[in-house]
Amino acid sequence: MQEHRDGRRTTIVGAPNDAAELLAVELVDDRADVVEICGGTPLTTAARVLEAAGDSATVGLVSWPFESIDGVAAYKAACEARTA
C-alpha cells in the first residue's frame, strides 16, 4: 500500500481470477473508489468484478488488443514458467 500526501491510498493486490470478484468486494467494502484489473485478466472475470462492485466503485480493465494475442501468449508462458 502507498499512502499519498493528500491522504489517498493505492493498494496493489495480486489475486487469481477466481478470487478477483471477492477481493473487489472486500476493497469496495473498505471504501475503495477505483478497482483496476490488470495482467491479462479474462473479460469474463472483469465483468464479474464490475457486477460485484456495483455502483460503489469505478472498475477498469487493462487488457491487450486482439492483434497482440501472440505476444500475450508468450508473456503468459514466460510468467507460468517462472512460477512453476
Contacts in CASP RR format, 6 or more apart in sequence:
PFRMAT RR
TARGET T0000
AUTHOR 0000-0000-0000
METHOD contacts of the structure
MODEL  1
MQEHRDGRRTTIVGAPNDAAELLAVELVDDRADVVEICGGTPLTTAARVL
EAAGDSATVGLVSWPFESIDGVAAYKAACEARTA
1 9 0 8 1.000
1 10 0 8 1.000
1 11 0 8 1.000
1 12 0 8 1.000
2 9 0 8 1.000
2 10 0 8 1.000
2 11 0 8 1.000
3 9 0 8 1.000
4 10 0 8 1.000
11 27 0 8 1.000
11 32 0 8 1.000
13 23 0 8 1.000
13 27 0 8 1.000
15 23 0 8 1.000
17 41 0 8 1.000
17 42 0 8 1.000
17 45 0 8 1.000
20 37 0 8 1.000
20 41 0 8 1.000
20 45 0 8 1.000
20 48 0 8 1.000
20 49 0 8 1.000
21 45 0 8 1.000
21 48 0 8 1.000
21 49 0 8 1.000
21 52 0 8 1.000
22 52 0 8 1.000
24 35 0 8 1.000
24 49 0 8 1.000
24 52 0 8 1.000
24 53 0 8 1.000
24 57 0 8 1.000
24 59 0 8 1.000
25 52 0 8 1.000
25 53 0 8 1.000
27 35 0 8 1.000
27 57 0 8 1.000
28 35 0 8 1.000
28 52 0 8 1.000
28 53 0 8 1.000
28 54 0 8 1.000
28 56 0 8 1.000
28 57 0 8 1.000
32 57 0 8 1.000
33 57 0 8 1.000
33 58 0 8 1.000
34 57 0 8 1.000
34 58 0 8 1.000
34 59 0 8 1.000
34 60 0 8 1.000
35 49 0 8 1.000
35 53 0 8 1.000
35 57 0 8 1.000
35 58 0 8 1.000
35 59 0 8 1.000
35 60 0 8 1.000
36 59 0 8 1.000
36 60 0 8 1.000
36 61 0 8 1.000
36 62 0 8 1.000
37 45 0 8 1.000
37 46 0 8 1.000
37 49 0 8 1.000
37 59 0 8 1.000
37 60 0 8 1.000
37 61 0 8 1.000
37 62 0 8 1.000
38 61 0 8 1.000
38 62 0 8 1.000
39 62 0 8 1.000
40 62 0 8 1.000
40 63 0 8 1.000
40 64 0 8 1.000
40 72 0 8 1.000
40 76 0 8 1.000
41 61 0 8 1.000
41 63 0 8 1.000
43 61 0 8 1.000
43 63 0 8 1.000
46 59 0 8 1.000
46 60 0 8 1.000
46 61 0 8 1.000
46 63 0 8 1.000
49 59 0 8 1.000
50 59 0 8 1.000
50 60 0 8 1.000
53 59 0 8 1.000
64 71 0 8 1.000
64 72 0 8 1.000
END
